[in-house]
């Protein structure tokens, strides 16, 4: 029985986008990972507060969020946090994948979100983090 569920932060200024991300990933992205719980953030201050608290296992950031998008936010988090959790950026256009790469995102999801691909992508990123050596 897994101890604590993994915490996934979902950022978008639009509640329907947060809901679509949560629905696409699901409550259990892979059997070996156990259940996840979601923390929703509509603004940058909420994201920074959650990230500073250190209780987020992965963050999914909406690349189209306003006024600050998830791509710029991903780049900021990577440069400012010593132990930044994995970041996944959701974009509207496949052509925007390079922007997520520039922002140092661990993975990219493209709208419309496919539940199978979304859950698999998030599971792969979470597995990679748990397999990474601990920094000390």
GROMACS elastic network, one bead per residue, 0.5 to 0.9 nm:
[ bonds ]
;  ai    aj funct       b0    kb
    1    34     6  0.85000   500
    2     5     6  0.72158   500
    2    33     6  0.84106   500
    2    34     6  0.64807   500
    2    35     6  0.83489   500
    4     7     6  0.87855   500
    4    34     6  0.89226   500
    4    35     6  0.84868   500
    4    36     6  0.86676   500
    5    33     6  0.87256   500
    5    34     6  0.67852   500
    5    35     6  0.52925   500
    5    37     6  0.61240   500
    6    33     6  0.81091   500
    6    34     6  0.77654   500
    6    35     6  0.66529   500
    6    37     6  0.61515   500
    6    38     6  0.84415   500
    6    56     6  0.77507   500
    6    57     6  0.60490   500
    6    58     6  0.82416   500
    7    36     6  0.57730   500
    7    37     6  0.50444   500
    7    38     6  0.57629   500
    7    39     6  0.69635   500
    7    55     6  0.70493   500
    7    56     6  0.51809   500
    7    57     6  0.52710   500
    7    58     6  0.67979   500
    7    59     6  0.85570   500
    8    36     6  0.68679   500
    8    37     6  0.62560   500
    8    39     6  0.61233   500
    8    40     6  0.84692   500
    8    56     6  0.59901   500
    8    57     6  0.59054   500
    8    59     6  0.55115   500
    8    60     6  0.72774   500
    9    37     6  0.86330   500
    9    38     6  0.57928   500
    9    40     6  0.58248   500
    9    41     6  0.70856   500
    9    47     6  0.77364   500
    9    50     6  0.79771   500
    9    51     6  0.87506   500
    9    56     6  0.64258   500
    9    57     6  0.79701   500
    9    58     6  0.63526   500
    9    60     6  0.61386   500
    9    61     6  0.81443   500
   10    18     6  0.60977   500
   10    19     6  0.89169   500
   10    21     6  0.74856   500
   10    22     6  0.76088   500
   10    38     6  0.69262   500
   10    39     6  0.61993   500
   10    41     6  0.60721   500
   10    42     6  0.84854   500
   10    47     6  0.86528   500
   10    58     6  0.87991   500
   10    59     6  0.59182   500
   10    61     6  0.60858   500
   10    62     6  0.79253   500
   11    14     6  0.86866   500
   11    17     6  0.87450   500
   11    18     6  0.66340   500
   11    39     6  0.85937   500
   11    40     6  0.61075   500
   11    42     6  0.58316   500
   11    43     6  0.72844   500
   11    44     6  0.82433   500
   11    46     6  0.88168   500
   11    47     6  0.70849   500
   11    59     6  0.75954   500
   11    60     6  0.62899   500
   11    62     6  0.59622   500
   11    65     6  0.79708   500
   11    70     6  0.75648   500
   12    15     6  0.69268   500
   12    16     6  0.87687   500
   12    17     6  0.64688   500
   12    18     6  0.58908   500
   12    40     6  0.81279   500
   12    41     6  0.65603   500
   12    42     6  0.52102   500
   12    43     6  0.72146   500
   12    60     6  0.89131   500
   12    61     6  0.66528   500
   12    62     6  0.52236   500
   12    63     6  0.83076   500
   12    64     6  0.78875   500
   12    65     6  0.52564   500
   12    66     6  0.78865   500
   12    69     6  0.82511   500
   12    70     6  0.78564   500
   13    17     6  0.80746   500
   13    18     6  0.81833   500
   13    41     6  0.76278   500
   13    43     6  0.62424   500
   13    62     6  0.83461   500
   13    64     6  0.89356   500
   13    65     6  0.55829   500
   13    66     6  0.62895   500
   13    67     6  0.83875   500
   14    17     6  0.54341   500
   14    18     6  0.66188   500
   14    19     6  0.88320   500
   14    42     6  0.70331   500
   14    65     6  0.74127   500
   14    66     6  0.86949   500
   15    18     6  0.51005   500
   15    19     6  0.61235   500
   15    20     6  0.86489   500
   15    40     6  0.87804   500
   15    42     6  0.76024   500
   16    20     6  0.61382   500
   16    21     6  0.86672   500
   17    20     6  0.50630   500
   17    21     6  0.62434   500
   17    22     6  0.86324   500
   17    62     6  0.77465   500
   18    21     6  0.52086   500
   18    22     6  0.62175   500
   18    23     6  0.85922   500
   18    40     6  0.71231   500
   18    41     6  0.84656   500
   18    42     6  0.86305   500
   18    62     6  0.81569   500
   19    22     6  0.51316   500
   19    23     6  0.60283   500
   19    24     6  0.84749   500
   20    23     6  0.50998   500
   20    24     6  0.59947   500
   20    25     6  0.86352   500
   20   112     6  0.88988   500
   20   113     6  0.75408   500
   21    24     6  0.51432   500
   21    25     6  0.62537   500
   21    26     6  0.84105   500
   21    60     6  0.80042   500
   21    62     6  0.89708   500
   21    90     6  0.83830   500
   21   113     6  0.72712   500
   21   115     6  0.88424   500
   21   118     6  0.82236   500
   22    25     6  0.53617   500
   22    26     6  0.58297   500
   22    27     6  0.78566   500
   22    38     6  0.75151   500
   23    26     6  0.50986   500
   23    27     6  0.80589   500
   23   115     6  0.74590   500
   24   113     6  0.62531   500
   24   114     6  0.63711   500
   24   116     6  0.75647   500
   24   117     6  0.84908   500
   24   118     6  0.59501   500
   24   119     6  0.67328   500
   25    28     6  0.76047   500
   25    29     6  0.58366   500
   25   113     6  0.89345   500
   25   114     6  0.87562   500
   25   115     6  0.59311   500
   25   116     6  0.78495   500
   25   117     6  0.84916   500
   25   118     6  0.53642   500
   25   120     6  0.81298   500
   25   121     6  0.88023   500
   25   122     6  0.72586   500
   25   123     6  0.89584   500
   26    29     6  0.58155   500
   26    35     6  0.89033   500
   26    36     6  0.81595   500
   26   115     6  0.76963   500
   26   118     6  0.88492   500
   26   119     6  0.68442   500
   27    34     6  0.85890   500
   27    35     6  0.56055   500
   27    36     6  0.53946   500
   27    37     6  0.69763   500
   27    38     6  0.85608   500
   28    31     6  0.67060   500
   28    33     6  0.72399   500
   28    34     6  0.59028   500
   28    36     6  0.59816   500
   28   119     6  0.80636   500
   29    32     6  0.88207   500
   29    33     6  0.72570   500
   29    34     6  0.78778   500
   29    35     6  0.76027   500
   29    36     6  0.78928   500
   29   116     6  0.87103   500
   29   118     6  0.82933   500
   29   120     6  0.66057   500
   29   121     6  0.88240   500
   29   122     6  0.70402   500
   29   123     6  0.58197   500
   30    33     6  0.54963   500
   30    34     6  0.68768   500
   30    35     6  0.83833   500
   30   119     6  0.71512   500
   30   120     6  0.72512   500
   30   122     6  0.89609   500
   30   123     6  0.60913   500
   31    34     6  0.57967   500
   31    35     6  0.83170   500
   32   123     6  0.89684   500
   33    36     6  0.82836   500
   33   123     6  0.73419   500
   33   126     6  0.81850   500
   33   127     6  0.79614   500
   39    50     6  0.85081   500
   39    56     6  0.85155   500
   40    46     6  0.85631   500
   40    47     6  0.86205   500
   41    44     6  0.76212   500
   41    45     6  0.85159   500
   41    46     6  0.55421   500
   41    47     6  0.59282   500
   41    50     6  0.87853   500
   42    45     6  0.87084   500
   42    46     6  0.70744   500
   42    47     6  0.80713   500
   42    65     6  0.88270   500
   43    46     6  0.55305   500
   43    47     6  0.66068   500
   43    48     6  0.89481   500
   43    65     6  0.89699   500
   43    66     6  0.87865   500
   43    67     6  0.89892   500
   43    68     6  0.85790   500
   44    47     6  0.50593   500
   44    48     6  0.61626   500
   44    49     6  0.85512   500
   44    68     6  0.76027   500
   44    73     6  0.80081   500
   45    48     6  0.51935   500
   45    49     6  0.61030   500
   45    50     6  0.86698   500
   46    49     6  0.51236   500
   46    50     6  0.62232   500
   46    51     6  0.85576   500
   47    50     6  0.52784   500
   47    51     6  0.60669   500
   47    52     6  0.84809   500
   47    59     6  0.89330   500
   48    51     6  0.50750   500
   48    52     6  0.58905   500
   48    53     6  0.84543   500
   48    77     6  0.82990   500
   49    52     6  0.52118   500
   49    53     6  0.62257   500
   49    54     6  0.89261   500
   50    53     6  0.51584   500
   50    54     6  0.67196   500
   50    55     6  0.68468   500
   50    56     6  0.68533   500
   51    54     6  0.52718   500
   51    55     6  0.69674   500
   51    56     6  0.63048   500
   51    59     6  0.88394   500
   51    77     6  0.84913   500
   51    81     6  0.82988   500
   51    84     6  0.77209   500
   51    85     6  0.80906   500
   52    55     6  0.81823   500
   52    81     6  0.80012   500
   53    56     6  0.79564   500
   54    57     6  0.82744   500
   54    83     6  0.84138   500
   54    84     6  0.85361   500
   54    85     6  0.84079   500
   56    59     6  0.70435   500
   56    85     6  0.67434   500
   57    85     6  0.57249   500
   57    86     6  0.70781   500
   57   126     6  0.75910   500
   57   129     6  0.87426   500
   58    84     6  0.88845   500
   58    85     6  0.53493   500
   58    87     6  0.59565   500
   58    88     6  0.76534   500
   58   122     6  0.83242   500
   58   125     6  0.82957   500
   58   126     6  0.71912   500
   59    85     6  0.70652   500
   59    86     6  0.64188   500
   59    88     6  0.61502   500
   59    89     6  0.83212   500
   60    70     6  0.83079   500
   60    86     6  0.86984   500
   60    87     6  0.60022   500
   60    89     6  0.56584   500
   60    90     6  0.69634   500
   60   122     6  0.89146   500
   61    64     6  0.87729   500
   61    65     6  0.81411   500
   61    69     6  0.78949   500
   61    71     6  0.74333   500
   61    73     6  0.79052   500
   61    74     6  0.74327   500
   61    87     6  0.73052   500
   61    88     6  0.61928   500
   61    90     6  0.60879   500
   61    91     6  0.88986   500
   62    65     6  0.53971   500
   62    69     6  0.65106   500
   62    71     6  0.76588   500
   62    88     6  0.87393   500
   62    89     6  0.59400   500
   62    91     6  0.66398   500
   63    66     6  0.89370   500
   63    68     6  0.86869   500
   63    71     6  0.51547   500
   63    72     6  0.81175   500
   63    73     6  0.87392   500
   63    89     6  0.59578   500
   63    90     6  0.54867   500
   63    91     6  0.50489   500
   63    92     6  0.76648   500
   63    96     6  0.89514   500
   63   100     6  0.81924   500
   64    67     6  0.88254   500
   64    68     6  0.81772   500
   64    69     6  0.52556   500
   64    70     6  0.67033   500
   64    71     6  0.81860   500
   64    90     6  0.80089   500
   64    91     6  0.66821   500
   64    92     6  0.74028   500
   65    68     6  0.59591   500
   65    70     6  0.62186   500
   66    69     6  0.57153   500
   66    70     6  0.88292   500
   68    71     6  0.84310   500
   68    72     6  0.69529   500
   68    73     6  0.70087   500
   69    72     6  0.57534   500
   69    73     6  0.62908   500
   69    74     6  0.86869   500
   70    74     6  0.58356   500
   70    75     6  0.85589   500
   70    89     6  0.63948   500
   70    90     6  0.78578   500
   70    91     6  0.87863   500
   70   100     6  0.87317   500
   71    74     6  0.51547   500
   71    75     6  0.64753   500
   71    76     6  0.87583   500
   71    89     6  0.66442   500
   71    90     6  0.87402   500
   71    91     6  0.87175   500
   71    99     6  0.68139   500
   71   100     6  0.57754   500
   71   102     6  0.84562   500
   71   103     6  0.58494   500
   71   104     6  0.88729   500
   71   105     6  0.81108   500
   72    75     6  0.51740   500
   72    76     6  0.62397   500
   72    77     6  0.87001   500
   72    99     6  0.89885   500
   72   100     6  0.87671   500
   72   103     6  0.66494   500
   73    77     6  0.60939   500
   73    78     6  0.85482   500
   73   103     6  0.81405   500
   74    77     6  0.51785   500
   74    78     6  0.61521   500
   74    79     6  0.86863   500
   74    87     6  0.67796   500
   74    88     6  0.83916   500
   74    89     6  0.77050   500
   74   100     6  0.80143   500
   74   103     6  0.56380   500
   74   104     6  0.69984   500
   74   105     6  0.64813   500
   75    78     6  0.52162   500
   75    79     6  0.63450   500
   75    80     6  0.86852   500
   75   100     6  0.86006   500
   75   102     6  0.76829   500
   75   104     6  0.62535   500
   75   105     6  0.77917   500
   76    79     6  0.52819   500
   76    80     6  0.60418   500
   76    81     6  0.83911   500
   76   103     6  0.80790   500
   77    80     6  0.51777   500
   77    81     6  0.56547   500
   77    84     6  0.67476   500
   77    87     6  0.89806   500
   78    81     6  0.58998   500
   78    82     6  0.78748   500
   78    83     6  0.85841   500
   78    84     6  0.61392   500
   78    85     6  0.88233   500
   78    87     6  0.87585   500
   78   103     6  0.78600   500
   78   104     6  0.69979   500
   78   105     6  0.84413   500
   79    82     6  0.78692   500
   79    84     6  0.87711   500
   80    84     6  0.82888   500
   81    84     6  0.51497   500
   81    85     6  0.88086   500
   83   135     6  0.84406   500
   84    87     6  0.81502   500
   85   129     6  0.81500   500
   86   105     6  0.73839   500
   86   106     6  0.59778   500
   86   107     6  0.85038   500
   86   125     6  0.69029   500
   86   126     6  0.74746   500
   86   129     6  0.71800   500
   87   104     6  0.80903   500
   87   105     6  0.50978   500
   87   106     6  0.53859   500
   87   107     6  0.69091   500
   87   108     6  0.87530   500
   87   125     6  0.85284   500
   88   100     6  0.83749   500
   88   105     6  0.56316   500
   88   106     6  0.57455   500
   88   108     6  0.54865   500
   88   109     6  0.71383   500
   88   121     6  0.88035   500
   88   122     6  0.77030   500
   88   125     6  0.84137   500
   89    97     6  0.87773   500
   89   100     6  0.63318   500
   89   105     6  0.64369   500
   89   106     6  0.81825   500
   89   107     6  0.65892   500
   89   109     6  0.62072   500
   89   110     6  0.85074   500
   90   100     6  0.86178   500
   90   107     6  0.87702   500
   90   108     6  0.57796   500
   90   110     6  0.56189   500
   90   111     6  0.69569   500
   90   113     6  0.85575   500
   91    94     6  0.72274   500
   91    95     6  0.89526   500
   91    96     6  0.65354   500
   91    97     6  0.73273   500
   91   100     6  0.82860   500
   91   108     6  0.72264   500
   91   109     6  0.62841   500
   91   110     6  0.50245   500
   91   111     6  0.62027   500
   92    95     6  0.87241   500
   92    96     6  0.75660   500
   92   109     6  0.85966   500
   92   110     6  0.56584   500
   92   112     6  0.74711   500
   93    96     6  0.54820   500
   93    97     6  0.76407   500
   93   110     6  0.64691   500
   93   111     6  0.71894   500
   94    97     6  0.57002   500
   94    98     6  0.87614   500
   94   109     6  0.87661   500
   94   110     6  0.62206   500
   94   111     6  0.85132   500
   95    98     6  0.69641   500
   95    99     6  0.85258   500
   96    99     6  0.53752   500
   96   100     6  0.69250   500
   96   110     6  0.89400   500
   97   100     6  0.52286   500
   97   101     6  0.64060   500
   97   102     6  0.87573   500
   97   108     6  0.65655   500
   97   109     6  0.85640   500
   97   110     6  0.83434   500
   98   102     6  0.61593   500
   98   103     6  0.85960   500
   99   103     6  0.62172   500
   99   104     6  0.87263   500
  100   104     6  0.63885   500
  100   105     6  0.55087   500
  100   106     6  0.84672   500
  100   107     6  0.78087   500
  100   108     6  0.67217   500
  101   104     6  0.50335   500
  101   105     6  0.57001   500
  101   106     6  0.78369   500
  101   107     6  0.80406   500
  101   108     6  0.82899   500
  102   105     6  0.76552   500
  104   107     6  0.87248   500
  105   108     6  0.71327   500
  106   125     6  0.68916   500
  107   121     6  0.71392   500
  107   122     6  0.80248   500
  107   125     6  0.72880   500
  108   121     6  0.81754   500
  109   112     6  0.87771   500
  109   113     6  0.68805   500
  109   114     6  0.87022   500
  109   117     6  0.81923   500
  109   118     6  0.65801   500
  109   121     6  0.78970   500
  110   113     6  0.59644   500
  110   114     6  0.83384   500
  110   118     6  0.88340   500
  111   114     6  0.78242   500
  113   116     6  0.88182   500
  113   117     6  0.77515   500
  113   118     6  0.65606   500
  114   117     6  0.53938   500
  114   118     6  0.58385   500
  114   119     6  0.84624   500
  115   118     6  0.50815   500
  115   119     6  0.59530   500
  115   120     6  0.83466   500
  116   119     6  0.54523   500
  116   120     6  0.60936   500
  116   121     6  0.85378   500
  117   120     6  0.51101   500
  117   121     6  0.59271   500
  117   122     6  0.85445   500
  118   121     6  0.51931   500
  118   122     6  0.62072   500
  118   123     6  0.85116   500
  119   122     6  0.52733   500
  119   123     6  0.60162   500
  119   124     6  0.85546   500
  120   123     6  0.50663   500
  120   124     6  0.60738   500
  120   125     6  0.86520   500
  121   124     6  0.51750   500
  121   125     6  0.63145   500
  121   126     6  0.87028   500
  122   125     6  0.51640   500
  122   126     6  0.61664   500
  122   127     6  0.85775   500
  123   126     6  0.51115   500
  123   127     6  0.60641   500
  123   128     6  0.85459   500
  124   127     6  0.51245   500
  124   128     6  0.61352   500
  124   129     6  0.86935   500
  125   128     6  0.51011   500
  125   129     6  0.63329   500
  125   130     6  0.88275   500
  126   129     6  0.51718   500
  126   130     6  0.63705   500
  126   131     6  0.87184   500
  127   130     6  0.51727   500
  127   131     6  0.61890   500
  127   132     6  0.86644   500
  128   131     6  0.51223   500
  128   132     6  0.61622   500
  129   132     6  0.51514   500
  129   133     6  0.84351   500
  130   133     6  0.80736   500
  130   134     6  0.89002   500
  131   134     6  0.88873   500
  132   135     6  0.88192   500
